[in-house]
């Protein structure tokens, strides 16, 4: 068992075990004699070196502290935000709407828990493109937009209720009630238009059949009901068609507004948390480890590889990346300029991983990029 790996390597390399042993000894000796050219590091530690080398460019204090517990800083930011709230301010109104939305969803009545859950998105690499769009998100504008959208919803609800009331008044004035309609379906549809339950507004098959010329009542009751319906048949059909047309034309936007209103205060709340998190970072000179890759990513895109090596003070020719299945998209993106330079200058890169052992998805680990690299579908390969 002690030499099983040696024999396995020898077999795979097509060499005698003694030859593998001699080569291993030579490699170890070379590493020890050139130890300054050899480096073992986690990707986070390596990224930290990059950030410190770019501290001035990134407008960071070079003596910042690395905060391993991002949750602690998030709690400080939330506490700061709540402590600075002013009565009737736009921020307080946004937070109130946010908490009420969460309560409607059946979430915890403790606002801190919902705020923590929302704030964790700030450390999610997958949310980075969307977080950029939140920059400058103003609570006052959010409240203004929310009120405007809510007003638009109310106006459409009023139009539908008005149309439904006119139709009900018409049938009632001619002594027609629910049971006179076939199964009461069309009558129920008209009353549903007065409801705020939007799922009841789209026309059902029976309503569409009536609009296509079908009768309002059952054929078996035609002799009794024809005298009631005939005088208003055309007007009733026109009014019903007008109401259905209103639903078809306006329901998609009404539904979209509902989705926006459900999330708009969450986004505004997230923007407020981010603002306070930036203040906490500045005041305490701390940088959460979860922001390393986000901070350095854009900077690396802007600089030539030679400049990166100059900043690092080292030039790497050979890379070995272990546990690659847990490497995040941003981590790999940040390594690519150095990796590409190594391969272009007679260096090499070895990547090792096992997709079945991927356990860091919560930190942005993306096993798919490992799979795509191995089957040549990743453009960076």
N, C-alpha and C positions, 0 to 999 in steps of 0.2 A: 504494500500500500504506500510505503514511503516514497517509492520510485515510480509509482504508477503514472503520474503526470509526465515524468521524464520519458518513459517508454511510449506514452501516447503521442507526445510532441515529436519524438524521433520518428515514429511511424508516419505521422502526417507530413513531416518535412522530408521524409525519404533519406534520413541521415542515421548514422550509428549513434547510439546513446552517448558514447564517449565524445563524439564530435559536438553534440548539443551541449554537453557539459562544459567543454572547452570554450565554446562560443559564449555561453552564459557567463563564464568567468571573465572572458575578455570584455564583455559588455559592462559588467559590474565594475571592473577596474577602470574602464573608460569614463563611466559615470562619476566614480569617486575622484578621479584625477581632473575632471572638468565639471565639478559640482555646480559651479556658478551658472553653467549653461543648462542645468537640469532643474526642473521645477514641478512640484506636485501641488495641486490646488483645486479647491472646489470652484465651480463656475461663478458662484456668488462672490467668493474671495477675489477671484481674478477680475470680475467686474468692478469690485470695490477699488482695486488698484487703478483701473481705468478711470473711474469717477474721480478719485483723488488727483490723478494726473491732469484731469480736465476741470478741476474744481473752480479755477478762476474763470474759465470759459463758460461754465455752467452757473456762475455767480453763487458758488457755495463757499462756505468757510472751510478751509482745508483741514481744520481740526474737528470736523463734525463727528458726532458719536453715531455708531451704527445701532439702531434700535431693532432688536430681534423680535420683540413683541409688538407687532403692528396694532393689535387689538387695544393695547394700553394707550397708544397715541390716539387711536380713534375715539376712545372713551374721553380722553382729555379734550379733543376737538368738539365732541358733542356737548360735554359739560360747559365748555367755553361758549358755545353757540346758545345754549339754553340760558346761561347766566346773563348774556348780553341782550336778551329779548326785551323789546319795549312794547307796551300795550298798544294794540291796534296798528302796529307796524306791519309792513308787507311781509316780512319774514315770519312774524308770529301768525299771520293769517295763513300763510303757506303751510306752516307746520301744523296748524289746527286742521286744515283740509287734509293733510297727509295722514294725521292720526285718525281722523274720522273715516277716511277711506280704508285704513287698515282694520278698524273696528268693524266696518261693514263686511270686510272679508273674513271676519271671525278670528282675527289675530289678537295677540295679547293686549290687554288694556294698558300695559306699561309702555309708554312711548319710547323709553330708552332701548327696549328690546327691538322694536321696529326700526329705530334709527340706527342701531348697531348693524342690523341685518342689511339695511340699505347702504350704510357706509362701507361695508366690506367690498362692495363693487369697485371702490377706489383702488384696491390692491389686486384686482382681477385683470390679468394681461389681456384676456379676450374682450374686455370692455373698453380698452384703451382708445380705439378709433371713435367710439361714441362719447367717451368722456371729453375728448378734445372739442367736440361740438358744444359741450356745456360751458365752455369758458365764457365768462361774461354774462352768464345766465342771470337775469335780474328778477328778484322776487316780485317787485312792483309790476313789471311787464307781464310776468306769469299770471298774477292776479287779474290784471286788466284783460289778458287774453282769455283766461278762464271765465271771467264774467261775460265777455263777449260771446264765447261759444255757448255758454249756458243760456244766454238770452236767445241765441239762434235756435236752440233746441226748444225752448218754451214757445217761441213763435210758431214753429212747425206743429207742436202739440196742439196749440190753440186753433190752427187752421184745420187739423184733422177733427178736433172736437166740434168745431163749427159745422163742418161738412156732415159729420155723423148726426148732429142735432137736427139739421135741416131734413135729413132723410127720415129720421124717426118721427119728427113732427108731421111730415108728409103722410107716412103710413098710418099714424095714429089718427090723423084728421079724417081718414076714410074708414075708420073702424077696423083697421088691420092690426093684429097683434102677432106675437112671436109664433104661435102655433099655426098661424095661417101660412107661414113659409114652410117649404119642404124641409122637414126635420129641424126647422128653426135655424138652419145654418147661416143663411144670408143675414137674418136678423141679428144673430149672435156676432157675426163679423162686423156689422155696423156698430153695435154697442162696444165691441173690442177697440174700435178706433178712438173711443173716448178714454180708453185706459192708457196708463203710462208704461204698460208692459209692451215694449216694442216687438217682442217675439210674436205677438198676436196680430200684427199689422199686415204682414205679407198675405196677399189673397190666396185662399185655398182653392182646390179643384172645383168645388161647387160654385163658388163666386165667379170664377173664370168661365165656367160653363154657362152661367146666367148671362154674363156679359157677351157671350158668343151667340145669344139668342134663345137660350134655354128658359123654361118657365120658372117663375118664383115659387110656385106651389106644386103639389103632387098632382099627377094626372087624374087620380081617382077623385080629387076634390074640385076638378075644373068647373063643373056645373055650378057649384056653390060659390067658389072664390073668384071666378072670372069677372063677375059684376063689380067686385071690390077693386080688383087690380087693374082692369082694363083702363079706367079713366086716368090712372097715374102711371101706367106701365112705362111710357116713353120718358117721362120726367124722372121716374125712379131709376131707370137704367142709366140715364145721362148723369144723374147725381152720383150713383154708385161708380160709374166709369171715371168720373172726375176725382173721386176720393181714391180709387185704386191708382189712378195716374199720379196723384200727389205722393202716394206711398212709393211707387216704382221710381219716381224721379228724385225723391228726397231722402228715402230711407237709407241708402248707402252712406250718404254724408252724415245723417243723424247718428247712425251706428258708429261711424268713424269718430265723430265728436265725442260720443260716449267713451270710446276707447282712449281717446286723448285725455279727456277729463279724469279718467281713472288713473293715468300715469303722469300727467303733467306736474302734479304737486310732488310726486315722488322724485322726478327729475330735478325740480327746483330745490327740494330738500337736499338732494345729493350734492347739488352745486353749492349750497350753503355749508354743508359739512366739509366739502373740499376747501372752501375758502378759509374756514376755521382751522383745518388741518395744516394748511400752509402757514398760518400764523403760529401754530404750536411748533412747527418745525423750525421756523425762524427764531422764535423766542427761546427755545430750549437747545438749539443747535444740534438737533437729532435728525437722522435720516432713516426711515423704516427700510428694512432689508428688502421688502417687497417692491420697492421703487427703483432698485438698482438698475434692472434691465430696461425699465421705461425711461429712466433719465439718460442713459448712455446711448440708447438706440438711435435717436435722431441725430446725435452728435457724430456717431460713427458713419452715418450715411453721408455726412457732409465733408468728411476728411479723407485724404488719400492714405493708403495703408502705411506708406513710409513715415507719415506724420504720426501715426498711431505708435509705431515702434519707437520713434524718437521720444514720444511722451512716456512710454513705458520704460525706456532705458534698456530694453532687451529686444532681441530679434529671434523669434522661434522658427525653427525649420521643420520640426517634427511634432505632431500632435497625437495624443492618445486620449480619446474621450470615452470614459466608462459609463455604464448605466444610462446609455443614451435614450432609452425609452422614457426616462423621466425628465429629459431636457425640454424646456419650454420653447415655444416658437421664437420668442424674443431672445432667449439665451443663444440659440443657434444662429439667429440673425446677427447677433453681436459678435459671434466668433467667425462668421463667414469671411470678412475682409482679411483676417489673419490667416485663416485656413486656406483661402484661395491663393494668397501670396506665397504660402509655404509650398503648395503643390505646383505653382508656376515657376518656382526656383529650385527644382530638384528635391524638394522636401517630401514629406508624406503625412497622411492623416489616417489613423485607424480609429474606427468607431465600433464600440462593442455594446451590446444590449440584448435584452430579451423582452419582447412585447408582452409576454404572459406575466411579467413581473412589474408591470407599470402600476405604481401606487401613488403617484404625485400629481394626479389630474387637478386636485384642489389648489396646487401651486402653479398651474399652467402647463404641466407636463403633457406632451402630445405624442402619443405612441404612433399616430398615423404618419408623422414626418419621418420616423425611423423606418417604417414599412416602405414609405415612398422613396427614401434614399436607397434602400436595398433593392427595389425593383425598377430603379431608374426612371421613376415618374416625377421625382422632385427636380425642378429646374436648376437647383443649386448644386446638383451632383455633376 
